[in-house]
Amino acid sequence: MTPNHRRFIRASFAATTALLLLGSGCSYQERQTRRARAHAFTAYWPQQAREGELRLAIKDLIDMKGVVTTAGSEYVAKTSAPAARDARCLQIARERGIPIVGKTNLTELAVTVSGENAYFGTPRNRFDGVNEVIPGGSSSGSAVAVKTYMADVAFGTDTAGSIRVPAACCGVYGLKTTFGLVPLEGVFPISPKHLDTVGPMARNVPDLVKGMDLLQRGFAGRYAKAVANQPTGRQIKIGRLYLDGTDPAIDEAIDRALAASRFKVVTLSPEFKKRWEQAQRDGKVVAAADAWLTDRQFQNKKGIDFLTKAVFALGEIEYNLRYAGALQRRAAWQRTLRAVFEDVDLIAVPTLQGLPPKFPFWGSTVLFELRVFNMQNTVGVNYAGNPALAIPVPMQPQGRVTPVTSLQLIGPRRGEAQLINAARIIAAKS
């Protein structure tokens, strides 16, 4: 039996024992809250917010003064000193005295995508209220924290989809910001030169606006201006991208949401689709290679999970074989997007090509992580540096359950206000 198998069995036993210890004296809601708290956070400080105030959760990849930044890793948690200062992206929240309720869980070193964490436990996600599925990674705890009402806004990080994928899996909003917009000082690096971003996650559009206003000064005013300029969907032109392999029910749900919002929708060309697919391939190469280049010192450390080591091994291969070529094609892809945004305001595409799957009985594997990684339509956006927003949209009811899928809207650089304004229009029609 491998160490990973033993760890999985121990985690399963611990979870079962915890549920038994809760006993019948606790209400169902109390049991749910305790269980979610145990897995959504690596450190939790519950506190009450004042009237109209947000409760903020911070991904444990972002430094908080006096707290160890674990990066979701047993090795890092046990060998690192507490942060000497806050990350720069917390400056506005600190100035405003926003209560921070905890550091949220994530996949180890933020390099796997299912949301599994063998050391801290995997955040539990019942995305439709009934079926338990993956929470998505790497910002798994941030998505679960806002979904389960333990925070109103959570800060996540996004290198290849790490905000939008868990947002899609958990049925919340997740905004990947323009590369370079939010400072990265004090954020554990994965691809700081090319892909890394910080952004907000929330259950609703008003809280998402407030979260973005904690990351960019004056954002609330920019959003108000976007609403005034484009108050309805009729003023917004959407370029719709259809991709092979997408569940038809997801495409149908997205098309219904766009039609109900009265956007002007045009189908993007087959040539753009080819360039998108190439950007997805190149973005995956850069993400894997940069993860290895930046954090390879952890590759052979005791306590680092096998799946994390496998990602680093893949990154080393990608660096040697395809990295230089992928970086050379980046400028051409950026020019392609700029040209498209001369004709349309936003681009619409599913965040995921299918509904989030369940974990295998024995836990995640390399093949399962690759399956989830290949479901996401996110990394090409990071590769360009543009902003993108994952928006929950309902699918057709299935009996008493209404599944939720995710529409990804992509905008021009620094187009965060326009993206959230479009989400406001969609939410009003859902």
Buried (B, 14 or more C-beta within 10 A) or exposed (E): EEEBEEBBEEBEEEBEEBEEEBEEEEEEEEBBBBBBBBBBBBBBEEEEBEEEBBBBBBBBBBBBEEBBBBBBBBBBBEEBEEBEEBBBBBBBBEEEEBBBBBBBBBBBBBBBBBBBBBBBBBBBBBBBEEEEBBBBBBBBBBBBBBBBEBBBBBBBBBBBBBBBBBBBBBBBBBBBBBBEBBEBEBBBBBBBEBBBBBBBBBBBBEBBBBBBBBBBEEBBEBBEEBBEEBEEBEBBBBBBBBBEEBBEBBBEBBBBBBEBBBBBBEEBEEEBBEBBEBBBBBBBBBBBBBBBBBBBEBBEBEBBBEBBBBBBBBBBBBBEEBBEEBBEBBEEBBEBBEEBBEEBBBBBBBBBBBBBBEBEEEBBBBEBBEBBBEBBBBBBBBBBBBBBBBBBBBBEEEEEEEBBBBBBBBBBBBBBBBBBBBBBBBBEBB
